[in-house]
């Protein structure tokens, strides 16, 4: 059985959980907090970062590497795209959300509203939170631009672009970092993802000491 070392608000772990669930794979979750540098996580991934996925002697790390492995070894349903062009676009957008959205939105929110609350016991920096909110607004606008041209972010089919975007946005939403007002199209896309059984299970997760807003796990929000 797959064992995934993760913590509830790790967006990269969420992407892996989402992708594996889409493939119909059952995963045992093992909580690992990278900031505590647990020996077990370090042994699996010397970078001491989540996610780390193991299945017997097989150990995989990094959400991109894991999802590419899953796509290559579990045929149906595909999660990277139907055509070569769609796969290239799906990978481009997956990187956009993994790198840019994470750096500009998710990472600052995790630092200010998770790490400072449960680790360093500091007050969050309002300037950082306001900057993350502005960046989230820009990214939602980009999501809506993409949806103006496609059914899903990278084209006509669901793909890793939607998986990584939903994983990052869900963590930002949990941390009260997303203002959905004026983004009906993005809300419709995200609501469709929230309704998928493969994603909905994650919305029940809670991080001790940090509560999400009331709308967080509602399909009609």
N, C-alpha and C positions, 0 to 999 in steps of 0.2 A: 504493500500500500504506500501511496505517496504521503510523505510527512513534510509539511511546510512550516519552516521556522519564520515567524512573522510577528508583528504586533498590530492591533486593530486599526491604527491610523497610519500604517505604512502604505502609501499609494502604490508602490511597486509590487508589494505583496498582494494588494487587492487586484491588480491587473492579472497576476498569475492565478489567483483564485478564480477570477472571472473567466479567464481563458480555459482553465482546466474544467470548470463546471460546464462551459459551453461544449466541451468535448465529452462530457458525461463521466469524467473521472472523479472519484471520491478522494478527498484529501483530509488527512488528520492534521489539525492545527496545533502547533507548539509555539507558545508565546516566547518571544525573545526580544529584549529591549537593548538595542545596540549601544545606547549610552551607558549601559552597565557593563559592557564588554564581557558577556557571558562566555565561559570556556567552550561550551558546546557549539555556539555560533562561530566562534573564532576557529575551532577545529574544522568546521564545514566550509567556512569562507574566511580566509585570512584578512580580507578587508573588514571583517566584522560588521557586515551590513546585511540587512534583510532585503529581499527574501533569499533563503537557502532551501532548496528542495532536495529531498533524498528518497530513494526507493531502493532498499537493499544496499548494494555497494555503489550504486549510482548517486552522485552528488552533483547538483547543478546550482549555479548562482547567477544573479543578474536577471532581471525580468525579461529583457530582450532575448538573451540566450535561452532562457527557459521556454518562452513561448515559441521561439523558432524550433527548438527541439520537439516540443509538443506537436507543432504543425507537421513536422517531418515524420513523426512516428505514429501519430493517431490521425488517420486519414479524414474522417468525417466528424462534424462538418468543418469546412475550411474556415480559417479565421484571418488569413493574410490577404485574400483577394483572389478574384477569378482569373484576370488577365495579368500579363507582365506589367502593363502600365498601372493597373489598379494596385498591384502589389507594391510597386515603387512608391505610389502616392500614399498607400497605407503605412509603409515604413517611414516615409518622410513625416507624416502627421503624428505617428506614434512618437518619433523622436522630438517633434515640436512640444508635445505635451509632457513627455518625460523630462525634457531639458528646460525649455523656456517657461512653460506653465509652472513646473516645479520650482525653478529658481526664483520666479517673480511672484508667485502666489503661495503655493503649498508650503515651501520651506520656511518663508517668513512667518506664516501662520502657525506652523508646528513649533517654531522657535518661541514665538511670543505667547501662544495660548496653550501649548502643551509642556514644552521643556521648562519654561519659566514658572509654570504653575506647579508641576509635580517634581521637578528636579532641583532647580536653583532657588525656588521660592521668591522670585522677583515679580515686580509689576510689569505688565506688557508695555511696550513703547508705542504710543499712539501714532507717531509718525510712520513707523514701520507698518502698522496695521492699515493706515490710510493709503500708503503706497501700494500695499498688496490688494486693497479694494479697487484702486484705480486700474491696476494690472488685470484683475479678474474681469472688470468691465470690458477692457480691450479684448481679452480672450473670448468672452461671450459674443462680442461683436464678430469676431473672426469665425466662431462656430456658426453663427447665423449666415455669414457670407458663404461658408462652405455648404450649408444646407439649402441656400438659394439655388445651388447648382446640382446637388446630389440628394438622393434619398438618405444615404448615410454619409459620414464625413468624407470618406475617401472614394465614394462611388455608389453604385447601385446595391452593393452588398455590405452587410455588417462585417467589420474587420478589426484588426488590432488598433486601428486609429480610434475607433469608438471605445474599445476596451481601455486603452491608456487614458483617453480623455475623460471617460466616466470615472475611472479610478482616482485621477487627480481631482476632478471637480467634486466627487463625493466627499473626499477628505476636507477640501476647502469649505464645502457646505456644512459639514459636521462642525467645523470650527468657526461658523458664522461669518465666513469670508466671501459669500456670494450673495449679491443683490439681484434677484430674478426679475425685478420690476422692469417692464419694457422689453423683455426678452421672451416673448410668447413662443417663438419658433424653437429657441434653444430649450425652453421648458418642455415643449412637446417631445422633442428628441430625447431629453433626459428622462422624462416620465416613461417613455417607451422602454428605455433601458432599465429603469427601476422596476418595471413590471415583469421583467424576465426572471424566471426562477433562479437562473444562474447568478444573477446580481442581487436579487432581493434578500437572499440570506445574509449578505454582508451588512445590510442596513439595520439588522438587529444587533450588531456588535456595538459594544460600548467600551470606552476607555475610562478606567477608574479615575475619578477626580475631574473629568471634563465631560460636560453634558452638551448634547447637540441642541439646536433650536427645535421648536415644536414641529415645524414642517418637514424636518429632515427625512423621515422615513415614510412620509405620506405620498401616495401616487398623485393625488390632487392637491397641489401645493401652490 
